[in-house]
């Protein structure tokens, strides 16, 4: 396969990067992040409202459905700054659900739900199950014909921001074929939802029990587009996950450098010791490589073949970059680094969680081996 060496950044990306950086800096100081970790919702509803008013939910939605008509390329800088400042909201889950509708929804579903998302309604995906397989086709949840409708059964895991979502795109098997269903939030009872305890306590994840939920035929999405939609969602989630990882990596390095410039040991700033200085430089180089791959992936995301290769490279590198930077940050902070009060813990947990979602570095490297050799 011929791999493009092109890399670029659009004017829209530059504008969004500046706005997103200032917004996240102002609305997500670390003290607020830690306070929201104790909150049931996990995010500030007023901030979520402002995200909608800024038009960020409309960025990658076609103009025919009240969107801006850009692409995920322009969503990347927003996700990057959210990761940098650990700003939690239903933004990523809603953006991915919108992508599922754009790729695989019926005309009626697109006309109904996409304008609602542009207006600020949250949505999410329920594609994962307890088998932990990153192949989104490997599921056990089912839809069974029942009179004029269908009854669902099975359990979904890692359903992000479920309690805020007014639309949940779920995957089930119907007659042994994987199908996607646009499930309304009001069809889910509170007894079907259980909050999951995940390593990254900044985020909110839930288990969804589908047993007994009834849906109509018009809630099933386009059958012929299911495979392409799942493939697109897998890559889109990895692209935006890479952006969050890169943003968090930058903050981890900044946090570490600030400590190295102020902490003294044996009469010297600890940042002057090569044993700490050189790994910090390695972390920064790793971050720069990851960010370059991220924006290269964003630039060619919609190109068949090239987009997949670039996205998998970006996720693998971003996973490794943040893991290394956060590990060094914890180590360099000494005993304090191993306590939950050290912010480096939050960044390390972010890396661990993202590795569990849609593929870790080793998984993407194996996929790249099949694609490139």
Secondary structure, 3 states (H helix, E strand, C coil): CCCCCCCCCCHHHHHHHHHHHHHHHHHCCHHHHHHHCCCCCCCCHHHHHHHHHCCHHHCCCCHHHCCCCCCHHHHHHHHHHHHHCCCCCCHHHHHHHHHHHHHHCCHHHHHHHHHHHHCCCCEEEECECCCCCCCCCCCCCEEEEECCEEEEECEEEEEECHHHCCEEEEEEEECCEEEEEEEEHHHCCHHHEEECCCCCCCCCEEEEECCCCEECHHHECCHHHHHHHHHHHHHHHHHHHHHHHHHHHHHHHHHHHHHHCCCEECCEEHHHCHHHHHHHHHHHHHHHHHHHHHHHHHHCCCCCCHHHHHHHHHHHHHHHHHHHHHHHHHHHCHHHHCCCCCCHHHHHHHHHHHHHCCCCHHHHHHHHHHHHC
